[in-house]
């Protein structure tokens, strides 16, 4: 099984990779990364790939790649990650779990299970870092020993459930075959009492500013080189 992510470092120029084993030609590094991982898998290979949100909703090549991924692999799970767990604050990422499959006429993906581990969840790198225990509910829902025995925690009676299934027909009917799906209400928008503690907010602001400064330094460095 392959576990990996894409660092997304700045390049002097945006490169468009034209590979015969890619489904679509694009300069989007994250989309190329997903295509590259898929080409590396054996027929029975499995992958868990960390991707930013744009991979889930971007049009054009993004839509083409998502449709091909649904067609040629069993894209069975998407874990929506919270911000505050990476070295750069504000990064919105997801983990896409898919099993490679041999060429076939039918679409291999029949349903996708989403776990919303983002809405109303707050982490910081130092004071409140992500712990393994925080993922125990997702692991239980995922059912790694037999994922075909999964049960939703979301329902009409439990709209706060974080584990929800969407059938392939529902996915294909979405604009641009978007996989950017969420259903939980952000309580911080309506309930001020649900906001993080002031010191947590202050740390997040500091980390966001540090990440922005780091980005500006990289840009200045590239300009100086060019």
C-alpha positions in Angstrom: 0.0 0.0 0.0 1.3 3.5 -0.9 1.0 6.4 1.6 2.3 9.6 0.3 1.7 13.4 -0.2 2.8 16.2 -2.4 5.0 19.0 -1.0 3.9 21.6 -3.5 7.2 23.5 -3.6 7.4 26.7 -5.8 9.0 26.3 -9.2 10.5 28.9 -11.4 8.1 27.9 -14.2 4.9 25.9 -14.3 5.6 22.7 -16.2 3.0 20.9 -18.2 3.7 17.1 -18.3 2.7 15.4 -21.4 2.8 11.7 -20.6 1.1 9.0 -22.5 0.2 7.2 -19.2 -1.5 10.3 -17.8 -5.3 10.8 -18.4 -4.9 14.5 -18.9 -2.2 17.1 -19.6 -2.1 19.8 -17.0 0.4 22.2 -15.2 -1.4 21.5 -11.9 1.2 19.6 -9.9 -1.3 18.1 -7.5 -3.4 16.6 -10.3 -0.2 15.3 -12.0 0.8 13.8 -8.6 -2.4 11.9 -8.4 -2.0 10.6 -11.9 1.6 9.6 -11.2 0.7 7.7 -8.1 -1.9 5.7 -10.0 0.5 4.8 -12.7 2.9 3.4 -10.1 0.4 1.0 -8.6 0.2 -2.7 -9.5 -3.2 -3.9 -10.8 -4.1 -4.8 -7.2 -2.3 -1.9 -5.6 -3.8 0.3 -3.0 -3.1 4.0 -2.3 -3.8 6.7 0.3 -2.9 10.1 -1.1 -2.9 13.4 0.7 -4.3 16.1 -1.7 -5.4 19.8 -1.3 -9.0 20.7 -1.8 -8.6 21.9 -5.4 -8.0 18.3 -6.5 -11.6 17.6 -5.4 -13.3 20.4 -7.3 -11.1 21.9 -10.0 -12.7 21.9 -13.5 -11.1 21.1 -16.8 -8.3 18.5 -16.3 -9.4 18.1 -12.7 -12.9 16.9 -13.8 -11.4 14.5 -16.4 -9.0 13.0 -13.8 -11.7 12.5 -11.2 -13.9 10.7 -13.7 -11.1 8.5 -14.8 -10.2 7.8 -11.2 -13.8 6.8 -10.5 -13.8 4.7 -13.7 -10.5 2.9 -13.3 -10.1 2.6 -9.5 -12.3 1.9 -6.6 -12.1 5.3 -4.9 -13.9 4.2 -1.8 -13.0 6.7 1.0 -12.2 10.4 1.4 -11.0 11.7 4.8 -11.4 15.5 5.1 -8.6 16.8 7.3 -8.7 19.8 9.6 -6.4 22.7 9.3 -3.6 23.1 11.9 -1.9 19.7 11.5 0.7 20.6 8.8 3.7 22.8 9.0 1.9 25.5 7.0 -1.3 26.8 8.6 -4.5 27.1 6.6 -3.7 24.1 4.4 -7.0 22.4 3.6 -6.2 18.8 2.7 -7.8 15.4 2.3 -6.8 11.8 2.1 -8.1 9.9 -0.9 -8.1 6.1 -0.5 -8.4 4.1 -3.7 -7.7 0.6 -5.0 -6.3 0.1 -8.5 -8.3 -2.1 -10.8 -7.8 -3.7 -14.3 -9.3 -2.1 -17.4 -13.1 -2.7 -17.6 -16.2 -1.1 -19.2 -18.0 -0.6 -16.0 -17.1 2.1 -13.4 -15.2 0.4 -10.6 -16.2 3.0 -7.9 -19.7 2.2 -6.7 -19.8 4.5 -3.7 -17.6 6.8 -1.8 -17.5 7.1 2.0 -16.7 10.6 3.4 -15.5 11.3 6.9 -15.6 15.0 7.8 -12.8 15.4 10.2 -12.7 19.2 9.6 -15.9 21.0 10.4 -15.9 22.3 14.0 -12.5 20.6 14.8 -9.5 22.7 15.7 -5.9 21.8 16.1 -2.7 23.7 16.4 0.9 22.5 15.8 2.1 23.2 19.3 -0.5 23.6 22.0 -3.2 21.2 20.6 -1.5 18.9 18.1 -3.3 16.0 16.4 -3.0 12.8 18.4 -3.6 9.2 17.2 -6.6 9.0 19.6 -8.3 11.7 17.6 -8.5 9.3 14.6 -9.9 6.3 16.4 -13.5 7.0 15.4 -12.5 7.3 11.7 -10.5 4.0 12.0 -13.5 2.3 13.5 -15.8 3.7 10.8 -13.3 2.7 8.1 -13.3 -0.9 9.2 -9.9 -1.8 7.8 -10.4 -5.5 8.3 -13.6 -5.5 6.3 -14.7 -2.2 4.8 -17.7 -3.8 3.1 -19.4 -3.9 6.5 -19.4 -0.1 7.1 -22.4 1.7 8.6 -23.1 5.4 8.4 -23.1 7.5 11.5 -24.9 10.3 9.6 -28.7 10.0 9.2 -31.7 12.3 9.1 -32.1 11.7 12.8 -28.4 12.3 13.4 -27.4 15.1 11.1 -24.1 15.7 13.0 -22.8 12.3 12.0 -19.3 12.6 10.4 -19.4 9.4 8.4 -21.6 9.4 5.3 -21.9 7.4 2.1 -22.6 8.8 -1.4 -23.5 6.5 -4.3 -21.7 6.9 -7.6 -24.8 8.2 -9.4 -25.0 11.0 -6.8 -21.3 11.8 -7.4 -21.6 11.8 -11.2 -24.6 14.1 -11.1 -22.6 16.8 -9.3 -21.3 19.8 -11.2 -17.8 18.9 -12.6 -18.0 15.6 -10.7 -17.0 17.5 -7.6 -15.9 15.5 -4.6 -15.8 18.6 -2.5 -18.7 17.4 -0.3 -19.6 18.5 3.2 -22.9 18.6 5.1 -22.1 19.6 8.7 -22.9 23.1 9.8 -20.0 25.3 10.9 -21.1 26.1 14.5 -18.5 28.9 14.8 -20.5 30.9 12.2 -23.6 30.9 14.4 -22.4 30.1 17.9 -19.8 32.4 19.3 -19.5 30.1 22.3 -18.1 27.4 20.0 -15.0 29.4 19.0 -11.6 28.2 20.1 -10.0 29.7 23.2 -8.4 33.1 22.7 -4.9 31.8 23.1 -5.6 29.1 20.5 -6.9 31.8 18.1 -3.8 33.9 18.8 -1.5 30.9 18.0 -3.3 30.2 14.8 -2.9 33.9 13.8 0.8 33.8 14.6 1.3 30.6 12.6 -0.7 31.9 9.7 1.5 35.0 9.6 4.6 32.9 9.8 3.4 30.8 6.9 2.7 33.9 4.9 6.1 35.3 5.6 7.7 32.0 4.6 5.8 32.1 1.3 6.9 35.7 0.6 10.5 34.7 1.3 10.3 31.9 -1.2 8.8 34.3 -3.8 11.6 36.9 -3.2 14.2 34.1 -3.4 12.8 33.0 -6.8 12.7 36.6 -8.1 16.3 37.1 -7.0 17.4 33.9 -8.8 15.6 34.9 -11.9 
